[in-house]
Amino acid sequence: MHPIEMVDLKRQHLAIRKELNAAYEEVMDTAGFINGPSVNKFATELGQYLGAHVVPCANGTDALQICLMSLNLKPGAKVLVPAFTYVATAEVAALLGYELVFADVDPDDFNLSAQEVAKAFEQHPDIQVVVPVHLFGQMAPMEPILELAKAQGAYVVEDMAQAIGAHYSHNGIQGMAGTLGHISATSFFPSKNLGCMGDGGAMISSDKQRAALAKTIANHGQGKQYVHEEVGVNSRLDGLQAAFLSVKLKQLDKYIARRQEAAGFYDESLGQIDGLITPVRRPYSTHVYHQYTLKWERGNRDELLKHLAEKGIPAKVYYPIPLYKQKAYQASTFAPKALPVSEALVGKVFSLPMHTELDQEQLHYICDTLIGWCKRH
Ligand SMILES: Cc1ncc(COP(=O)(O)O)c(C=O)c1O
């Protein structure tokens, strides 16, 4: 059996090695390392795939920051983020001098729920931005979130770093992850569903003007060279990464299908084990399984992880501490006393290996090992 990895990029890249090498050579030949033709080409291709405007940048964290900068908010503006997510979502708001409002998440799908967003607006009617994170690859309930934000005159910035290729459809609102809010941020970190060979990210918007502003901000705030209309940043996707991403974008739907197949196998095998809760699938969103995240409800999750590790099965906890409990965010003005769902989830969740190269032998071994342990405990 091949060793089991959390993400197996070596084997993924082996299958497209020729094309990746050709992409590398083309960039070498043209020396288009910064803002070369490969960057525009990839932005156009991803734009066509998503049905929106795409502005590449250096990484997903920058993308979130530039999205927020493009909204022209005043210092102290309130930004609503889920407490159970990757730190980048909150970090950029704090960095820009905005005030974070942390909301709890849905215990079943781990995303911001309409109920929690409504509750946050009741307590803070002056929230100016809501940032739903489509966590683990399934979209947050965008239709009610957009409604609630609209009623309050707030912006919606999607963090779609884990959900590229997911599709939403509910009550007449439909589209790909990243195309429904005012502006969205994604990451091409290597382990992402569409990952490059280093760092990369992008802003996405259905609104041409917003995308143009994001592009200006990402380029030192200059529309024309040496004419600075905004205070910007320097955040560029490099030419090599863009060329690799064009190669991998062609594979994205196949990659998603493979992740969904592996998730289907996990669902079938693990769905009936007492105390083990497999991921919920929502009818309004496809799930692209950036992570396959379960809950262990009958005891010590960390013992389970230790056993898997001893058996050569990597498994990880995304995320072990709610953001408002992190030292860096404890002083945030609106850090709540307790958000019970997030606090319970951090002790229960764990993610199994999930990638495009998982084979039947590995899947059987992972499930048999996990089921054996659960039955003994
Ligand atoms: C939900 C989420 N947001 C933002 C980011 C930040 O992306 P990056 O690591 O490219 O800065 C990540 C990825 O690590 C993420 O998972």
The ligand as an ORCA input file, in Angstrom:
! r2SCAN-3c Opt
* xyz 0 1
  C     -10.446     29.593      5.041
  C      -9.110     30.156      4.681
  N      -8.976     31.484      4.533
  C      -7.803     32.034      4.199
  C      -6.684     31.278      4.004
  C      -5.387     31.956      3.736
  O      -4.763     31.588      2.548
  P      -3.177     31.693      2.382
  O      -2.561     30.624      3.208
  O      -2.962     31.489      0.905
  O      -2.768     33.046      2.815
  C      -6.780     29.880      4.114
  C      -5.655     28.985      3.832
  O      -4.736     28.672      4.395
  C      -8.028     29.311      4.488
  O      -8.157     27.990      4.645
*
